[in-house]
């Protein structure tokens, strides 16, 4: 014989489940919107970076075309490393 309190408990559990489920939907929508905004921002920044790299490349080619004896200056100056010391054992 089923206990009447079991059906009450089951009903409360179901209400709790559906209440939690209904609270998840707006959260998931907001997370999806935030991810879409982040993806758009990343795409925009990538496009800007690629455009800048293309402009830098064209500028370097233009400099080489004007002065074929000069090399285009690199943006990063790498310091030269000293030669490795050889340890000789006598």
C-alpha positions, 0 to 999 in steps of 0.5 A: 500500500502506497503511503500518501506522504510519498506522493507529496514528496514526489510532487515536491521533488518534481516541483523543485526539479522544474523550478531549478530547470526553469532557472537554468534557461535564462542562465544558459541564454546569457552564457550563450550571448556572452560567448557570442560576444567574446567570439565576435570580439576575438574575430574583430581583433584577429582581423585587425591584427591581420590587416596590420601585418599585411600593411607592415609587409607592404611597407617593408616591400615598398622600402626594399623596392626603393632602397634595394641595398638596405634591408628593412628594419626588423621591429625587434632587435635581437641581441647577439649572443656571445660565442659559447665558451669551450672548456679544454682539459689538458 
